[in-house]
């Protein structure tokens, strides 16, 4: 339920509504807007007496939120959420953020070298896995804390923000010490204890769509994060399972405009996992920007043929440089622009 205040509503009137909602046994979440404030009622069990709220001073109307996901919906918040990172990168709005890097952190030379290269090409966020949940138990599982330390070293050296995955509730506490964004991978999209812990972390969260998840299920998973008080959530379309074997997954580009119509949260695309093939990453990245994505997550490795994880879908640095040139042109055609690297000492 959403209580919409009049433009003329005073701070005292807003506080009175909050106090009344809490007295009724529910949580109140004020949502300041450009013209007026709304107050979300969390925990509605269907027994809320809306008349009690409608009669309060300064209340314009009380709206029942129709979607099963509440705080994620555009009904709850009409304005786009913009996630701002410590290095100044903004995800959402008119800008397009680029996250790039290897699938996994392998050693210091690899991650520092590629970080400097990517920064010079225009990326502002470095991706790299320290903990790697793999389909096979015999595949490379990541360097763990050592990998996180190397990512932190790369951030210090380049100014790039860090996004990396936490694979369990305990891992959230470790990752939050090193990362700027905690990633929840596709295999964990419906790991609800993990979502709750990530929602309590105080850091932005990148939530990837599950391999067989509907858009509704993705938004409900995001609701777990917002329900814990974390509004800094970024959604990611990374491909869903398909019957066709020509690509690793089916990158669902229609999810981008659909999500943007239903939710205020930013959504990016991951064409690397979405296709699984290096030759398909660039065309699908271009298409994702054209579809309105708020950013891209691209796997880049200095030597893809030697990569310990997902080398077949990783771009060579020179391919990434060409992609950046192409998507700048597409962005300008849509009156958007790529996020520029903030001025930082390196």
C-alpha positions in Angstrom: 0.0 0.0 0.0 1.2 3.5 -0.9 0.1 6.7 0.9 0.6 9.6 -1.5 0.9 13.0 0.2 -0.2 16.4 -1.1 2.4 18.7 -2.5 1.6 21.1 0.4 2.0 18.4 3.0 4.3 19.5 5.9 7.0 17.5 7.5 4.8 17.3 10.5 2.0 15.8 8.5 4.4 13.2 6.9 5.7 12.2 10.3 2.1 11.8 11.5 1.4 9.3 8.7 4.5 7.4 9.5 3.6 7.2 13.2 0.1 6.1 12.4 1.3 3.3 10.1 3.8 2.1 12.8 1.0 2.3 15.4 -1.0 -0.1 13.2 1.8 -2.6 13.4 3.4 -2.1 10.0 6.7 -0.6 8.7 6.6 2.8 7.0 9.0 3.8 4.2 9.0 7.5 3.2 9.8 7.9 -0.5 10.6 11.5 -1.4 9.8 12.5 -5.0 10.3 15.5 -7.2 6.9 17.0 -6.5 5.5 15.1 -3.5 6.4 12.5 -0.9 4.8 9.0 -0.8 5.0 6.7 2.2 5.1 2.9 1.6 3.3 0.6 4.0 5.3 -2.6 4.3 3.8 -5.8 5.7 0.3 -5.4 4.4 -1.6 -8.5 5.3 -4.8 -7.4 3.6 -6.4 -6.1 6.8 -5.2 -2.5 6.6 -7.9 0.1 7.4 -7.1 2.6 4.6 -9.8 5.0 5.8 -7.7 5.6 8.9 -4.9 6.8 6.7 -7.0 8.7 4.2 -8.4 10.9 6.9 -5.0 12.2 8.1 -3.9 15.7 7.3 -1.9 16.1 4.1 -2.9 12.7 2.5 -3.9 13.0 -1.1 -4.8 9.3 -1.7 -4.1 5.7 -0.6 -3.1 3.3 -3.4 -3.2 -0.5 -3.2 -0.1 -1.8 -5.0 -1.3 -4.5 -7.4 1.9 -6.4 -8.0 3.2 -9.1 -5.7 6.5 -7.3 -5.6 5.9 -4.0 -3.9 9.0 -1.8 -3.3 10.5 -2.9 -6.6 7.5 -1.7 -8.6 7.0 1.6 -10.5 3.7 1.9 -8.5 5.9 2.2 -5.4 8.5 4.6 -6.9 7.9 6.3 -10.3 11.4 7.8 -10.6 14.3 5.7 -11.8 16.7 4.5 -9.0 20.3 5.5 -9.7 23.0 3.5 -7.9 26.1 5.7 -7.2 29.4 4.0 -6.3 32.3 5.3 -4.3 34.3 6.1 -7.4 31.5 8.3 -8.8 30.1 5.8 -11.3 26.3 6.1 -11.7 24.2 3.1 -12.8 20.8 4.1 -14.1 19.3 7.3 -15.5 20.7 8.6 -18.8 24.2 7.0 -18.4 25.4 3.6 -19.4 27.9 1.9 -17.1 30.5 -0.6 -18.3 31.6 -3.5 -16.1 34.4 -5.6 -17.6 37.1 -8.1 -16.6 37.9 -11.8 -16.5 35.5 -14.4 -15.3 37.9 -15.3 -12.5 40.8 -13.7 -10.8 43.8 -16.0 -11.5 46.9 -14.1 -10.3 48.2 -10.6 -9.6 49.7 -10.0 -13.0 46.5 -11.0 -14.8 44.1 -8.9 -12.8 46.2 -5.7 -12.4 47.2 -5.8 -16.0 43.7 -6.2 -17.3 42.4 -3.5 -14.9 44.8 -0.9 -16.2 43.9 -1.9 -19.8 40.2 -1.7 -19.2 40.4 1.7 -17.4 42.2 3.1 -20.4 39.4 1.8 -22.7 36.6 3.4 -20.7 35.3 0.8 -18.2 34.7 2.2 -14.7 33.9 -1.1 -12.9 36.1 -4.2 -12.7 34.4 -7.6 -12.6 36.3 -10.7 -11.5 35.3 -13.8 -9.5 37.1 -14.8 -6.3 34.5 -17.4 -5.4 33.3 -19.4 -8.5 30.3 -21.7 -8.2 30.8 -24.1 -11.1 28.7 -26.8 -12.6 31.5 -29.3 -12.2 33.1 -29.8 -8.8 36.4 -30.4 -10.6 36.5 -27.0 -12.3 38.5 -24.0 -11.0 36.6 -22.7 -8.0 38.5 -19.4 -7.6 41.2 -18.0 -5.3 38.8 -17.1 -2.5 40.1 -14.3 -0.1 43.3 -14.1 -2.0 41.3 -13.2 -5.1 39.4 -10.5 -3.2 42.7 -9.0 -2.0 44.0 -8.8 -5.6 40.8 -7.1 -6.6 41.2 -4.5 -3.9 44.8 -4.0 -5.1 43.5 -3.4 -8.6 41.0 -0.9 -7.3 43.7 1.0 -5.4 45.9 1.0 -8.5 43.3 2.1 -11.1 40.3 3.7 -9.3 37.9 1.1 -10.8 35.0 0.0 -8.6 34.8 -3.7 -7.9 31.9 -6.1 -8.5 32.4 -9.7 -7.3 30.2 -12.6 -6.3 29.2 -13.9 -2.9 28.0 -17.5 -3.0 26.7 -17.9 0.5 25.5 -15.9 3.5 28.8 -16.1 5.3 30.6 -15.0 2.1 28.6 -11.8 2.0 30.5 -10.6 5.1 33.9 -11.4 3.5 33.0 -9.9 0.1 31.7 -6.6 1.6 35.1 -5.9 3.0 36.6 -5.7 -0.5 33.9 -5.0 -3.0 31.8 -2.0 -4.1 29.0 -4.2 -5.4 28.0 -7.6 -4.2 27.0 -9.9 -7.0 24.3 -12.6 -6.6 24.8 -15.1 -9.4 22.1 -16.8 -11.5 22.4 -20.0 -9.5 21.6 -18.1 -6.3 18.9 -15.8 -7.4 16.4 -17.7 -5.2 18.7 -18.4 -2.3 16.6 -16.4 0.1 18.9 -16.4 3.2 21.7 -15.1 0.9 19.4 -12.4 -0.5 18.4 -11.3 3.0 22.1 -11.1 4.1 23.1 -9.2 1.0 20.1 -6.8 1.6 21.6 -6.1 5.1 25.1 -5.6 3.8 24.9 -1.9 3.2 26.5 -2.3 -0.3 24.8 -2.1 -3.7 23.8 -5.6 -5.0 23.9 -6.8 -8.5 21.2 -9.5 -8.9 21.5 -11.8 -11.9 18.4 -13.5 -13.4 18.2 -17.2 -12.8 18.7 -19.5 -15.7 15.0 -20.6 -15.7 13.5 -17.6 -13.9 10.6 -15.5 -15.1 10.8 -11.8 -15.0 8.2 -11.9 -12.1 10.5 -14.2 -10.2 13.5 -11.9 -10.8 11.6 -9.0 -9.4 10.3 -10.9 -6.4 13.9 -11.9 -5.7 14.9 -8.2 -5.8 12.0 -7.5 -3.4 13.9 -9.6 -0.7 16.8 -7.1 -1.0 14.6 -4.1 -0.7 12.6 -5.6 2.1 15.8 -5.6 4.1 16.2 -1.9 3.6 18.6 -2.0 0.6 17.3 0.1 -2.3 20.7 0.1 -4.2 19.9 -2.9 -6.4 20.9 -3.5 -10.0 19.2 -6.2 -12.0 21.1 -8.2 -14.7 19.7 -10.1 -17.7 22.3 -12.9 -18.4 20.4 -15.3 -20.5 17.9 -18.1 -19.8 17.9 -21.8 -20.7 16.8 -22.6 -24.2 16.3 -25.7 -26.3 18.7 -24.5 -28.9 22.4 -25.5 -28.6 23.9 -22.9 -30.9 24.5 -20.6 -27.9 25.1 -21.2 -24.2 21.9 -19.4 -23.2 19.2 -17.3 -24.8 19.9 -13.6 -24.0 16.4 -12.3 -23.4 16.6 -8.7 -24.6 12.9 -8.2 -24.3 13.4 -8.4 -20.5 15.1 -5.0 -20.6 12.2 -2.9 -21.7 9.7 -5.1 -19.8 11.7 -4.7 -16.5 12.0 -0.9 -17.1 8.3 -0.6 -17.5 7.6 -2.6 -14.3 10.4 -1.5 -12.0 12.4 1.6 -11.1 15.5 -0.5 -10.6 18.3 -0.2 -13.2 18.9 -3.3 -15.4 22.1 -4.2 -17.2 22.9 -7.1 -19.7 25.6 -9.7 -19.6 26.0 -10.9 -23.2 29.1 -13.0 -22.3 27.1 -15.5 -20.3 24.0 -14.8 -22.4 25.7 -16.3 -25.5 28.8 -18.1 -24.3 30.5 -17.4 -27.6 33.1 -14.7 -28.2 31.8 -13.9 -31.7 28.3 -13.3 -30.4 29.2 -11.0 -27.4 29.7 -7.8 -29.4 26.5 -7.9 -31.5 24.4 -8.7 -28.5 26.1 -6.0 -26.4 25.2 -3.5 -29.1 21.6 -4.8 -29.2 21.3 -4.6 -25.4 22.4 -0.9 -25.4 19.9 -0.3 -28.2 17.2 -2.0 -26.1 17.8 0.5 -23.2 20.1 -1.4 -20.9 21.6 0.8 -18.2 25.0 -1.0 -18.5 26.9 -4.0 -19.7 28.9 -6.7 -18.0 31.6 -8.0 -20.4 34.1 -10.7 -19.8 37.6 -9.6 -21.0 40.8 -11.7 -20.6 44.3 -10.8 -21.8 44.7 -14.4 -23.1 41.3 -16.1 -23.4 42.7 -19.3 -24.7 44.6 -19.6 -21.4 41.7 -18.6 -19.1 40.9 -20.9 -16.2 37.2 -20.1 -16.6 34.9 -19.2 -19.5 37.7 -18.3 -22.0 35.4 -19.1 -25.0 33.1 -16.2 -24.1 35.9 -13.7 -23.1 36.8 -10.9 -25.5 40.4 -10.0 -26.3 41.3 -6.5 -25.1 41.4 -5.2 -28.7 37.9 -6.5 -29.3 36.6 -4.8 -26.2 38.2 -1.5 -27.3 36.3 -1.8 -30.6 33.1 -2.6 -28.8 33.4 0.5 -26.7 33.7 2.6 -29.8 30.5 1.1 -31.3 28.3 1.3 -28.2 29.3 5.0 -27.8 27.7 5.6 -31.2 24.6 3.7 -30.3 24.3 5.5 -26.9 24.6 9.0 -28.6 21.8 8.0 -31.0 19.6 7.4 -28.0 20.6 10.7 -26.2 22.6 8.7 -23.7 26.3 8.5 -22.9 28.8 6.1 -21.3 29.8 6.7 -17.8 33.2 8.4 -17.9 36.0 7.4 -15.5 35.8 9.9 -12.6 39.0 11.9 -12.0 40.8 10.0 -9.3 44.5 9.8 -8.2 46.1 6.6 -9.5 
